[in-house]
Amino acid sequence: MNVLFLTLLDFSTIEESGIYTDLMREFVKNKHKVYIISPTEKRRQQPTKLIDKGNYNILKLQIGNTQKTSIIEKGISTITLESKFKKGIKDYFSNVHFDLVIYSTPPITLQKAIEYVKKRDNATTYLLLKDIFPQNAVDLGMITKSGFRGVLYRYFKSKEKILYELSDYIGCMSKANVNFLLKQNPEISPEIVEVCPNSIEPLDIKKDKKIIFEIKKRYNIPFNKTIFIYGGNLGKPQGLDFLIECLKVNRSNDQVYFVIVGSGTEFNKLKSFFNKEQLNNAQLFEHLPKDDYEVLANSCDVGLVFLDKRFTIPNFPSRLLSYMQASMPVLAATDVNTDIGKVIEQGGFGYWCESSDVEKFSRKVEQLCNIELRNEMAINARRYLEENYMAKHSYEIIMNHFD
């Protein structure tokens, strides 16, 4: 089959590790011809170009700035995405007949490009639902359903509805996502909605004691404490006020050490807190060399997941998979609507608390200082990953509709 994949992820090869690149490699392995549109933001000053890798092609499409920019610029860039994607398809893939179009949210504003290919080629369309927008923005107070911002809400809501109508199948990250989608959109047939989870082709992580010693020494991380790490976006979805409270309450806990690595709209708030409090058992990093970060992350003891308590939509962060890949227990602090905590606890590889319960978070931190418990959970984490979240599983779920 000829497969078209539309994404906002910026990459130039599918040999990188990630939930989308790993899935695309599965299609290539199974002899499909894959075409990908992967944008590059205007700030990089790289013109649109086609990368031909033989059994797959990547169109690097220049778009406006959508990350780490003002909400106005992000809004304009998001609105113009579909016209740019559609033009890219016309200009570079006019002679390709696509059998399957795969696309993910965010964003929801690609439906004109999807509609064009579906109508032109009679292609099957498959939505990987990773984010439910605009409701997530409403939950965080970024837009409202009334007033001036209500205009934006109604615009994006109409785009969301059209995208669902265009989708022959919708793959959700978890069962809670399926239930939420069908409850909020009763016009969608349950027959087309299924669980198609975040998945990867896991790497074999070797934890060499010498390398662990060197990386901890390089970044002044203690050897005799339980190391908790958060790595990823530091934005409004993570609800960082709760993280700050947890760090405050645990500042005198000499058994633990917190490592926070990431960037985002809320980084400066976190940086100001670290500068003011001068914590002895925590460090904040905005940027680390990629190889150093990977070694450091895989050398820690417990992975952290945070989600804002206000979310009504059931998010399921893909960050979880990197912790599981490294055979690492997980402590998740989230809203009550996601089922990520249920998965973690039923899988026996970590704990969950609501991201408003600092006391419970601290109790779980204490429990995870037990090395025997962590070792047991570490084994469970890797096993659960290999049994449930492999890229080949997601590939098979999608292809089942063609078999």
DOVO-631137 format. One record per residue (C-alpha): residue number from 1; residue in three letters; chain; x, z, y. Coordinates in steps of 0.02 Angstrom, whole numbers. Layout:
BEGIN
+-----+-----+---+--------+--------+--------+
|   k |   r | c |     xx |     zz |     yy |
+-----+-----+---+--------+--------+--------+
| NUM | ALA | A |      X |      Z |      Y |
...
+-----+-----+---+--------+--------+--------+
// end
This chain:
BEGIN
+-----+-----+---+--------+--------+--------+
|   k |   r | c |     xx |     zz |     yy |
+-----+-----+---+--------+--------+--------+
|   1 | MET | A |      0 |      0 |      0 |
|   2 | ASN | A |     47 |    -19 |    182 |
|   3 | VAL | A |     33 |    153 |    261 |
|   4 | LEU | A |     28 |    187 |    449 |
|   5 | PHE | A |     69 |    364 |    505 |
|   6 | LEU | A |     35 |    418 |    685 |
|   7 | THR | A |    119 |    576 |    746 |
|   8 | LEU | A |    182 |    663 |    903 |
|   9 | LEU | A |    335 |    728 |    811 |
|  10 | ASP | A |    495 |    652 |    879 |
|  11 | PHE | A |    608 |    592 |    738 |
|  12 | SER | A |    710 |    437 |    697 |
|  13 | THR | A |    725 |    456 |    508 |
|  14 | ILE | A |    618 |    531 |    371 |
|  15 | GLU | A |    773 |    608 |    293 |
|  16 | GLU | A |    746 |    758 |    407 |
|  17 | SER | A |    655 |    908 |    334 |
|  18 | GLY | A |    478 |    942 |    393 |
|  19 | ILE | A |    297 |    938 |    340 |
|  20 | TYR | A |    272 |    758 |    398 |
|  21 | THR | A |    441 |    682 |    354 |
|  22 | ASP | A |    434 |    760 |    181 |
|  23 | LEU | A |    259 |    688 |    153 |
|  24 | MET | A |    314 |    516 |    210 |
|  25 | ARG | A |    461 |    522 |     89 |
|  26 | GLU | A |    336 |    548 |    -52 |
|  27 | PHE | A |    247 |    388 |     -3 |
|  28 | VAL | A |    413 |    294 |      2 |
|  29 | LYS | A |    465 |    367 |   -167 |
|  30 | ASN | A |    303 |    301 |   -239 |
|  31 | LYS | A |    341 |    123 |   -179 |
|  32 | HIS | A |    225 |    116 |    -30 |
|  33 | LYS | A |    280 |     27 |    129 |
|  34 | VAL | A |    274 |    155 |    269 |
|  35 | TYR | A |    258 |    120 |    456 |
|  36 | ILE | A |    273 |    266 |    576 |
|  37 | ILE | A |    242 |    284 |    762 |
|  38 | SER | A |    347 |    429 |    824 |
|  39 | PRO | A |    350 |    447 |   1013 |
|  40 | THR | A |    491 |    497 |   1128 |
|  41 | GLU | A |    450 |    579 |   1294 |
|  42 | LYS | A |    488 |    495 |   1459 |
|  43 | ARG | A |    616 |    629 |   1507 |
|  44 | ARG | A |    733 |    564 |   1371 |
|  45 | GLN | A |    742 |    396 |   1459 |
|  46 | GLN | A |    741 |    298 |   1296 |
|  47 | PRO | A |    643 |    134 |   1295 |
|  48 | THR | A |    524 |     90 |   1155 |
|  49 | LYS | A |    614 |     19 |   1002 |
|  50 | LEU | A |    581 |    -19 |    819 |
|  51 | ILE | A |    694 |     58 |    687 |
|  52 | ASP | A |    693 |    -42 |    524 |
|  53 | LYS | A |    747 |     64 |    375 |
|  54 | GLY | A |    698 |    -64 |    243 |
|  55 | ASN | A |    562 |     26 |    146 |
|  56 | TYR | A |    498 |    108 |    304 |
|  57 | ASN | A |    493 |     71 |    490 |
|  58 | ILE | A |    486 |    192 |    636 |
|  59 | LEU | A |    422 |    136 |    805 |
|  60 | LYS | A |    500 |    249 |    937 |
|  61 | LEU | A |    366 |    237 |   1070 |
|  62 | GLN | A |    401 |    299 |   1246 |
|  63 | ILE | A |    260 |    410 |   1310 |
|  64 | GLY | A |    236 |    531 |   1455 |
|  65 | ASN | A |    298 |    710 |   1446 |
|  66 | THR | A |    184 |    823 |   1342 |
|  67 | GLN | A |    299 |    970 |   1300 |
|  68 | LYS | A |    377 |   1100 |   1414 |
|  69 | THR | A |    292 |   1029 |   1568 |
|  70 | SER | A |    150 |   1070 |   1687 |
|  71 | ILE | A |    -28 |   1072 |   1620 |
|  72 | ILE | A |    -72 |    928 |   1740 |
|  73 | GLU | A |     69 |    815 |   1679 |
|  74 | LYS | A |     32 |    861 |   1499 |
|  75 | GLY | A |   -152 |    820 |   1526 |
|  76 | ILE | A |   -116 |    649 |   1601 |
|  77 | SER | A |     11 |    608 |   1465 |
|  78 | THR | A |   -110 |    662 |   1329 |
|  79 | ILE | A |   -252 |    556 |   1398 |
|  80 | THR | A |   -141 |    400 |   1403 |
|  81 | LEU | A |    -77 |    423 |   1224 |
|  82 | GLU | A |   -208 |    317 |   1138 |
|  83 | SER | A |   -181 |    165 |   1248 |
|  84 | LYS | A |      8 |    175 |   1222 |
|  85 | PHE | A |    -11 |    193 |   1032 |
|  86 | LYS | A |   -136 |     49 |   1024 |
|  87 | LYS | A |    -20 |    -63 |   1125 |
|  88 | GLY | A |    126 |    -15 |   1012 |
|  89 | ILE | A |     26 |    -67 |    858 |
|  90 | LYS | A |    -21 |   -233 |    938 |
|  91 | ASP | A |    155 |   -270 |    998 |
|  92 | TYR | A |    254 |   -220 |    844 |
|  93 | PHE | A |    134 |   -218 |    693 |
|  94 | SER | A |     18 |   -364 |    730 |
|  95 | ASN | A |     64 |   -450 |    566 |
|  96 | VAL | A |     49 |   -296 |    456 |
|  97 | HIS | A |   -112 |   -264 |    360 |
|  98 | PHE | A |   -132 |    -76 |    341 |
|  99 | ASP | A |   -223 |     -1 |    192 |
| 100 | LEU | A |   -211 |    180 |    246 |
| 101 | VAL | A |   -194 |    264 |    416 |
| 102 | ILE | A |   -138 |    447 |    418 |
| 103 | TYR | A |   -137 |    548 |    578 |
| 104 | SER | A |   -130 |    730 |    625 |
| 105 | THR | A |   -198 |    844 |    760 |
| 106 | PRO | A |   -137 |    880 |    888 |
| 107 | PRO | A |   -176 |    769 |    977 |
| 108 | ILE | A |   -358 |    716 |    962 |
| 109 | THR | A |   -339 |    575 |   1087 |
| 110 | LEU | A |   -282 |    438 |    970 |
| 111 | GLN | A |   -450 |    377 |    912 |
| 112 | LYS | A |   -445 |    209 |   1000 |
| 113 | ALA | A |   -283 |    165 |    909 |
| 114 | ILE | A |   -356 |    226 |    744 |
| 115 | GLU | A |   -520 |    135 |    775 |
| 116 | TYR | A |   -426 |    -25 |    814 |
| 117 | VAL | A |   -330 |    -24 |    649 |
| 118 | LYS | A |   -480 |     30 |    548 |
| 119 | LYS | A |   -586 |   -111 |    616 |
| 120 | ARG | A |   -447 |   -241 |    610 |
| 121 | ASP | A |   -387 |   -205 |    432 |
| 122 | ASN | A |   -535 |   -113 |    354 |
| 123 | ALA | A |   -410 |     27 |    325 |
| 124 | THR | A |   -449 |    198 |    251 |
| 125 | THR | A |   -422 |    337 |    377 |
| 126 | TYR | A |   -357 |    511 |    335 |
| 127 | LEU | A |   -348 |    654 |    461 |
| 128 | LEU | A |   -226 |    796 |    432 |
| 129 | LEU | A |   -313 |    931 |    532 |
| 130 | LYS | A |   -175 |   1046 |    597 |
| 131 | ASP | A |   -258 |   1105 |    756 |
| 132 | ILE | A |   -438 |   1120 |    813 |
| 133 | PHE | A |   -437 |   1066 |    995 |
| 134 | PRO | A |   -509 |   1098 |   1124 |
| 135 | GLN | A |   -576 |   1262 |   1050 |
| 136 | ASN | A |   -400 |   1333 |   1033 |
| 137 | ALA | A |   -373 |   1306 |   1220 |
| 138 | VAL | A |   -539 |   1393 |   1257 |
| 139 | ASP | A |   -487 |   1541 |   1148 |
| 140 | LEU | A |   -329 |   1564 |   1251 |
| 141 | GLY | A |   -416 |   1543 |   1419 |
| 142 | MET | A |   -325 |   1381 |   1459 |
| 143 | ILE | A |   -489 |   1287 |   1485 |
| 144 | THR | A |   -670 |   1343 |   1496 |
| 145 | LYS | A |   -834 |   1271 |   1440 |
| 146 | SER | A |   -906 |   1277 |   1617 |
| 147 | GLY | A |   -847 |   1247 |   1795 |
| 148 | PHE | A |   -712 |   1121 |   1839 |
| 149 | ARG | A |   -614 |   1152 |   1679 |
| 150 | GLY | A |   -777 |   1124 |   1585 |
| 151 | VAL | A |   -759 |    939 |   1628 |
| 152 | LEU | A |   -597 |    937 |   1529 |
| 153 | TYR | A |   -678 |   1032 |   1387 |
| 154 | ARG | A |   -823 |    909 |   1373 |
| 155 | TYR | A |   -703 |    760 |   1381 |
| 156 | PHE | A |   -592 |    826 |   1242 |
| 157 | LYS | A |   -742 |    885 |   1140 |
| 158 | SER | A |   -812 |    709 |   1141 |
| 159 | LYS | A |   -643 |    643 |   1085 |
| 160 | GLU | A |   -639 |    770 |    944 |
| 161 | LYS | A |   -812 |    718 |    882 |
| 162 | ILE | A |   -765 |    534 |    884 |
| 163 | LEU | A |   -604 |    569 |    788 |
| 164 | TYR | A |   -702 |    658 |    651 |
| 165 | GLU | A |   -825 |    512 |    643 |
| 166 | LEU | A |   -681 |    390 |    622 |
| 167 | SER | A |   -602 |    488 |    481 |
| 168 | ASP | A |   -647 |    438 |    304 |
| 169 | TYR | A |   -566 |    598 |    241 |
| 170 | ILE | A |   -512 |    759 |    326 |
| 171 | GLY | A |   -376 |    868 |    250 |
| 172 | CYS | A |   -375 |   1048 |    312 |
| 173 | MET | A |   -234 |   1174 |    301 |
| 174 | SER | A |   -333 |   1307 |    208 |
| 175 | LYS | A |   -505 |   1354 |    144 |
| 176 | ALA | A |   -544 |   1448 |    305 |
| 177 | ASN | A |   -510 |   1287 |    402 |
| 178 | VAL | A |   -631 |   1192 |    290 |
| 179 | ASN | A |   -768 |   1322 |    316 |
| 180 | PHE | A |   -742 |   1329 |    504 |
| 181 | LEU | A |   -744 |   1140 |    524 |
| 182 | LEU | A |   -904 |   1118 |    426 |
| 183 | LYS | A |   -992 |   1264 |    512 |
| 184 | GLN | A |   -948 |   1200 |    687 |
| 185 | ASN | A |   -983 |   1018 |    643 |
| 186 | PRO | A |  -1134 |   1010 |    527 |
| 187 | GLU | A |  -1141 |    821 |    547 |
| 188 | ILE | A |   -981 |    804 |    444 |
| 189 | SER | A |  -1013 |    776 |    259 |
| 190 | PRO | A |   -933 |    911 |    150 |
| 191 | GLU | A |   -889 |    769 |     30 |
| 192 | ILE | A |   -750 |    707 |    145 |
| 193 | VAL | A |   -672 |    876 |    187 |
| 194 | GLU | A |   -540 |    956 |     75 |
| 195 | VAL | A |   -389 |   1070 |     77 |
| 196 | CYS | A |   -230 |    970 |    102 |
| 197 | PRO | A |   -108 |   1108 |    154 |
| 198 | ASN | A |     52 |   1108 |    253 |
| 199 | SER | A |    184 |   1062 |    124 |
| 200 | ILE | A |    369 |   1023 |    108 |
| 201 | GLU | A |    499 |    964 |    -15 |
| 202 | PRO | A |    591 |   1131 |    -24 |
| 203 | LEU | A |    778 |   1138 |    -10 |
| 204 | ASP | A |    883 |   1241 |   -128 |
| 205 | ILE | A |    940 |   1384 |    -17 |
| 206 | LYS | A |   1101 |   1466 |    -75 |
| 207 | LYS | A |   1134 |   1636 |      2 |
| 208 | ASP | A |   1323 |   1650 |      3 |
| 209 | LYS | A |   1380 |   1826 |     48 |
| 210 | LYS | A |   1534 |   1763 |    140 |
| 211 | ILE | A |   1432 |   1642 |    247 |
| 212 | ILE | A |   1303 |   1778 |    283 |
| 213 | PHE | A |   1442 |   1896 |    338 |
| 214 | GLU | A |   1516 |   1764 |    453 |
| 215 | ILE | A |   1352 |   1716 |    537 |
| 216 | LYS | A |   1300 |   1897 |    566 |
| 217 | LYS | A |   1470 |   1937 |    637 |
| 218 | ARG | A |   1463 |   1785 |    753 |
| 219 | TYR | A |   1298 |   1841 |    828 |
| 220 | ASN | A |   1326 |   2030 |    823 |
| 221 | ILE | A |   1190 |   2064 |    697 |
| 222 | PRO | A |   1211 |   2224 |    596 |
| 223 | PHE | A |   1248 |   2222 |    409 |
| 224 | ASN | A |   1165 |   2386 |    364 |
| 225 | LYS | A |    989 |   2359 |    430 |
| 226 | THR | A |    834 |   2263 |    376 |
| 227 | ILE | A |    834 |   2105 |    481 |
| 228 | PHE | A |    665 |   2036 |    538 |
| 229 | ILE | A |    668 |   1860 |    611 |
| 230 | TYR | A |    546 |   1757 |    711 |
| 231 | GLY | A |    596 |   1576 |    739 |
| 232 | GLY | A |    490 |   1447 |    827 |
| 233 | ASN | A |    380 |   1418 |    977 |
| 234 | LEU | A |    365 |   1558 |   1105 |
| 235 | GLY | A |    203 |   1509 |   1190 |
| 236 | LYS | A |     28 |   1572 |   1221 |
| 237 | PRO | A |    -31 |   1541 |   1041 |
| 238 | GLN | A |     93 |   1673 |    980 |
| 239 | GLY | A |     17 |   1812 |   1086 |
| 240 | LEU | A |    187 |   1881 |   1138 |
| 241 | ASP | A |    116 |   2034 |   1226 |
| 242 | PHE | A |     86 |   2104 |   1052 |
| 243 | LEU | A |    265 |   2066 |    999 |
| 244 | ILE | A |    328 |   2156 |   1155 |
| 245 | GLU | A |    224 |   2309 |   1112 |
| 246 | CYS | A |    290 |   2308 |    934 |
| 247 | LEU | A |    470 |   2299 |    995 |
| 248 | LYS | A |    437 |   2444 |   1114 |
| 249 | VAL | A |    363 |   2555 |    979 |
| 250 | ASN | A |    504 |   2516 |    857 |
| 251 | ARG | A |    648 |   2528 |    981 |
| 252 | SER | A |    707 |   2693 |    906 |
| 253 | ASN | A |    692 |   2635 |    725 |
| 254 | ASP | A |    874 |   2628 |    668 |
| 255 | GLN | A |    830 |   2551 |    500 |
| 256 | VAL | A |    777 |   2384 |    572 |
| 257 | TYR | A |    840 |   2244 |    683 |
| 258 | PHE | A |    734 |   2106 |    760 |
| 259 | VAL | A |    800 |   1930 |    793 |
| 260 | ILE | A |    690 |   1817 |    901 |
| 261 | VAL | A |    740 |   1634 |    916 |
| 262 | GLY | A |    640 |   1503 |   1008 |
| 263 | SER | A |    581 |   1426 |   1169 |
| 264 | GLY | A |    417 |   1391 |   1253 |
| 265 | THR | A |    306 |   1432 |   1400 |
| 266 | GLU | A |    317 |   1620 |   1370 |
| 267 | PHE | A |    505 |   1631 |   1342 |
| 268 | ASN | A |    543 |   1694 |   1517 |
| 269 | LYS | A |    417 |   1835 |   1497 |
| 270 | LEU | A |    507 |   1889 |   1339 |
| 271 | LYS | A |    677 |   1869 |   1421 |
| 272 | SER | A |    625 |   1980 |   1567 |
| 273 | PHE | A |    569 |   2113 |   1443 |
| 274 | PHE | A |    736 |   2107 |   1350 |
| 275 | ASN | A |    834 |   2115 |   1513 |
| 276 | LYS | A |    734 |   2265 |   1573 |
| 277 | GLU | A |    727 |   2365 |   1412 |
| 278 | GLN | A |    903 |   2333 |   1344 |
| 279 | LEU | A |    849 |   2360 |   1164 |
| 280 | ASN | A |    981 |   2413 |   1039 |
| 281 | ASN | A |    891 |   2345 |    886 |
| 282 | ALA | A |    838 |   2172 |    943 |
| 283 | GLN | A |    910 |   2009 |   1009 |
| 284 | LEU | A |    830 |   1858 |   1092 |
| 285 | PHE | A |    902 |   1683 |   1079 |
| 286 | GLU | A |    833 |   1529 |   1166 |
| 287 | HIS | A |    950 |   1401 |   1088 |
| 288 | LEU | A |   1065 |   1406 |    938 |
| 289 | PRO | A |   1160 |   1262 |    858 |
| 290 | LYS | A |   1046 |   1189 |    724 |
| 291 | ASP | A |   1163 |   1229 |    580 |
| 292 | ASP | A |   1192 |   1406 |    643 |
| 293 | TYR | A |   1006 |   1437 |    658 |
| 294 | GLU | A |    971 |   1376 |    482 |
| 295 | VAL | A |   1107 |   1488 |    408 |
| 296 | LEU | A |   1052 |   1636 |    513 |
| 297 | ALA | A |    868 |   1616 |    471 |
| 298 | ASN | A |    907 |   1605 |    286 |
| 299 | SER | A |   1017 |   1761 |    299 |
| 300 | CYS | A |    881 |   1876 |    364 |
| 301 | ASP | A |    770 |   1990 |    261 |
| 302 | VAL | A |    591 |   1965 |    325 |
| 303 | GLY | A |    507 |   1821 |    416 |
| 304 | LEU | A |    383 |   1855 |    556 |
| 305 | VAL | A |    225 |   1758 |    600 |
| 306 | PHE | A |    127 |   1792 |    759 |
| 307 | LEU | A |    -41 |   1725 |    821 |
| 308 | ASP | A |   -142 |   1780 |    971 |
| 309 | LYS | A |   -283 |   1900 |    927 |
| 310 | ARG | A |   -408 |   1797 |   1030 |
| 311 | PHE | A |   -409 |   1647 |    915 |
| 312 | THR | A |   -578 |   1606 |    839 |
| 313 | ILE | A |   -507 |   1455 |    747 |
| 314 | PRO | A |   -412 |   1485 |    584 |
| 315 | ASN | A |   -233 |   1429 |    621 |
| 316 | PHE | A |   -106 |   1417 |    480 |
| 317 | PRO | A |     71 |   1404 |    552 |
| 318 | SER | A |    192 |   1293 |    456 |
| 319 | ARG | A |    330 |   1417 |    501 |
| 320 | LEU | A |    273 |   1511 |    346 |
| 321 | LEU | A |    347 |   1376 |    233 |
| 322 | SER | A |    525 |   1395 |    297 |
| 323 | TYR | A |    521 |   1580 |    258 |
| 324 | MET | A |    453 |   1546 |     84 |
| 325 | GLN | A |    584 |   1411 |     57 |
| 326 | ALA | A |    718 |   1542 |     93 |
| 327 | SER | A |    637 |   1663 |    -31 |
| 328 | MET | A |    593 |   1781 |    111 |
| 329 | PRO | A |    451 |   1907 |    122 |
| 330 | VAL | A |    332 |   1880 |    269 |
| 331 | LEU | A |    249 |   1997 |    392 |
| 332 | ALA | A |    108 |   1910 |    483 |
| 333 | ALA | A |     17 |   1979 |    635 |
| 334 | THR | A |   -131 |   1868 |    678 |
| 335 | ASP | A |   -313 |   1858 |    728 |
| 336 | VAL | A |   -445 |   1901 |    598 |
| 337 | ASN | A |   -510 |   1722 |    576 |
| 338 | THR | A |   -359 |   1642 |    494 |
| 339 | ASP | A |   -337 |   1666 |    307 |
| 340 | ILE | A |   -147 |   1661 |    313 |
| 341 | GLY | A |   -140 |   1849 |    288 |
| 342 | LYS | A |   -252 |   1836 |    137 |
| 343 | VAL | A |   -140 |   1703 |     61 |
| 344 | ILE | A |     17 |   1806 |     94 |
| 345 | GLU | A |    -51 |   1967 |     20 |
| 346 | GLN | A |   -139 |   1887 |   -128 |
| 347 | GLY | A |     21 |   1790 |   -164 |
| 348 | GLY | A |    118 |   1953 |   -164 |
| 349 | PHE | A |    250 |   1895 |    -42 |
| 350 | GLY | A |    214 |   1996 |    113 |
| 351 | TYR | A |     95 |   2093 |    224 |
| 352 | TRP | A |    -32 |   2059 |    359 |
| 353 | CYS | A |   -101 |   2155 |    508 |
| 354 | GLU | A |   -212 |   2111 |    653 |
| 355 | SER | A |   -114 |   2065 |    809 |
| 356 | SER | A |   -186 |   2211 |    904 |
| 357 | ASP | A |   -137 |   2348 |    781 |
| 358 | VAL | A |     39 |   2402 |    830 |
| 359 | GLU | A |     29 |   2556 |    719 |
| 360 | LYS | A |     -8 |   2455 |    562 |
| 361 | PHE | A |    128 |   2331 |    606 |
| 362 | SER | A |    252 |   2473 |    617 |
| 363 | ARG | A |    195 |   2544 |    449 |
| 364 | LYS | A |    222 |   2375 |    367 |
| 365 | VAL | A |    395 |   2364 |    446 |
| 366 | GLU | A |    437 |   2531 |    367 |
| 367 | GLN | A |    374 |   2474 |    197 |
| 368 | LEU | A |    478 |   2316 |    205 |
| 369 | CYS | A |    637 |   2418 |    225 |
| 370 | ASN | A |    624 |   2446 |     37 |
| 371 | ILE | A |    750 |   2324 |    -39 |
| 372 | GLU | A |    671 |   2326 |   -213 |
| 373 | LEU | A |    502 |   2280 |   -139 |
| 374 | ARG | A |    581 |   2141 |    -36 |
| 375 | ASN | A |    671 |   2069 |   -187 |
| 376 | GLU | A |    507 |   2061 |   -284 |
| 377 | MET | A |    417 |   1980 |   -139 |
| 378 | ALA | A |    560 |   1856 |   -115 |
| 379 | ILE | A |    537 |   1790 |   -291 |
| 380 | ASN | A |    349 |   1780 |   -265 |
| 381 | ALA | A |    371 |   1684 |   -101 |
| 382 | ARG | A |    474 |   1544 |   -176 |
| 383 | ARG | A |    364 |   1533 |   -331 |
| 384 | TYR | A |    204 |   1524 |   -227 |
| 385 | LEU | A |    281 |   1386 |   -121 |
| 386 | GLU | A |    329 |   1281 |   -272 |
| 387 | GLU | A |    158 |   1304 |   -351 |
| 388 | ASN | A |     52 |   1270 |   -198 |
| 389 | TYR | A |    143 |   1192 |    -50 |
| 390 | MET | A |    249 |   1049 |   -116 |
| 391 | ALA | A |    243 |    882 |    -25 |
| 392 | LYS | A |    201 |    796 |   -188 |
| 393 | HIS | A |     42 |    901 |   -199 |
| 394 | SER | A |    -17 |    838 |    -28 |
| 395 | TYR | A |     28 |    660 |    -77 |
| 396 | GLU | A |    -75 |    673 |   -236 |
| 397 | ILE | A |   -224 |    746 |   -142 |
| 398 | ILE | A |   -224 |    597 |    -23 |
| 399 | MET | A |   -194 |    467 |   -156 |
| 400 | ASN | A |   -331 |    538 |   -267 |
| 401 | HIS | A |   -453 |    444 |   -156 |
| 402 | PHE | A |   -372 |    280 |   -207 |
| 403 | ASP | A |   -353 |    316 |   -392 |
+-----+-----+---+--------+--------+--------+
// end
